[in-house]
Structure formats: C-alpha cells, structure tokens
C-alpha cells in the first residue's frame, strides 16, 4: 500500500520495476539451487541436518554466496529497469538479457567452486544420519 501511495500515477511502471528487481535477486539463487540439487548432490540431502548449523552443511555455504555475488554482479551491465540501465542493455537498444546471463554465470561458477567439495564423503554421512528418519528415531 505504501508503494502505491508513493507511486501515484506511475504505480504500474514502478511496480513493474520492483518486480524486475525481485527477479534479478532470485535469478542467481535459482541457478545455485538447481545446480546444487541436480548436478552436485543429485537430490540427496540429509533432512535431519538441513537446519543444524553445526552439521554437515554448516551455517554458511561460501560457494553459494560467492556464486550469488558473481552472478548478480555480472547481471548488472545487462539489466534495464526504470532505476538503472546497464551498459550492454543500452548498447542492445534497451534489451534486458540479464536473467539468462545471471542464470548461466551463477550456475557455472557454483559448479566450478564445488569441484573441491568432497561430495562422496557427504553422501555417506547423509545415509548414516537419516537411516532412522522414517521410523522417527533420527537424532
């Protein structure tokens, strides 16, 4: 409601810009989640460890955060909103191609950074940690 009040007659345009910014913020996050699920961990996570800050996943995933920052930064020159028009978007006549570029860059950077991760060891731990999950006795 505050946005509509401040926007007055430009509400639709400003709301569109707001939605575009949200898409920019979610694009690298989406790429990282998809790569992590399908390419890195192959859908195998420890349900009991997801919310354990001292568990196998830890508090912060520096690979994910780094990939997000790089992907978002690479998107900026290709973005075009009412708030900001990047150099390449301007050169392309206002075309905004930032989201496919952000998806690709974030995904590739995350995949590259995960090369140093010992996924096999983690998958072995996942099986052991969730062995009793179905009968409700997991720790």
N, C-alpha and C positions, 0 to 999 in steps of 0.2 A: 504494500500500500504506500509506503514511503517513497519507493521508486516511482510509482505512478504520480504521486503528488509533486515530486520534484521535476519529473519529466514534462509535465503539461502536454502540449500539442505534439511533442516529439516522442511520446511514450513508445509507440510501436518500433521506431528506429532504435531508440536507446535500449529497449527490452531485447531487440534482436542482437545488439552489440553485447549485452550482458550474457545472452545465451551462447554467443560465439566465444566469449572469454571462458565460459564454463566448458565448452567443447575443447578449447585449447588446453585447459587444465586437465581434462580427463583423457586426452589422446595418449600422452606418454604412459600414463598409469595403465590404460587398457592394453597397450602393447606389451608392457612388462608383465602384467598378469597372464596374458595369453602365452607368451614365450615361457614363463616360469611353469605354467600348468602343463602345456603340451610338449615343449622341447627339452626343458631342464629336468623337471621332476616326473614327467609322464603321468600326471594325475595322482601321484602317490604322496599324500601328506599325512602327518600324524595329527589326528583330530585332537587328541589329548594335549598336544604340545603347542597348538596354534596360539593359545592365549597365555602361555607360560614364558614370561620374559627371560627366565634363566634356562630355558630349554634349548633344544637343538636349533631352533630358528633365531633365538636371541631377541634382543629388543629392537635393533635397527638392522636393516639389510643395506649395507653400504653399496652393494652392487646395484640394487634397485634405486636407491636415492641418486647415485651418480648417473645412472642411465636416464632417470627422470629429468635431472637438471640439464644434461647434454641434449636430450630430445626436445625439451621445451625451448632451450636457447637457440637450437637450430631452426625451430619453427618461426621464431620472431621475424626474420627477414622476409619470410614468405607469407606473412599474415596481413590481413586487411580488414580493419574494423573502423568504426567511427572514431575510435580512440587513438588508433595507431595504424599506419600503413608502412610495411617493411619495404626495404629497397627493392627486392626481387618482385614483390607483389606490384609495386609501382612500375617496374620495367615490363611486367606482363600485362599492363593495362588495367590493373586493379584485380586481377585474378588471384584468389586466395587458395593456394595449394599447400598450405602449411600442415594440414592434418595428415595427408598421406605421407608427407616427408617426416613429420614427427613420429608417426607410427613406425615407419621403416627404420629411422635412426635409433629410436629408443629400443626397438626390438633387437637390432643388430648389436648395439652397444651392450645391452644386457646379456645377450647370448655370448658375446666375446668375453665379458667380465666373468661369466660363470664357468669359463674353461678351467679356472684354478680351483673350483669348488669340488670337494670330494663327495659327489652325489651318491656313489655306491655305498659309502660308509653311512651316509644319512638314511638311505633306503633300508639298510639293515637295521638301524636304530628304530625306524618307523615301524617295521614289522614287530619288533620286540616291544615297543612302547604301547602299541594298540592291540596286542594279542588278546587281551581280555576285554576289549571295548564292547563287544557285542553282548556279553553277559553282565555288563555293568560293574565289573570289578577292576577296571583300569585305574591307575593311580592318578 
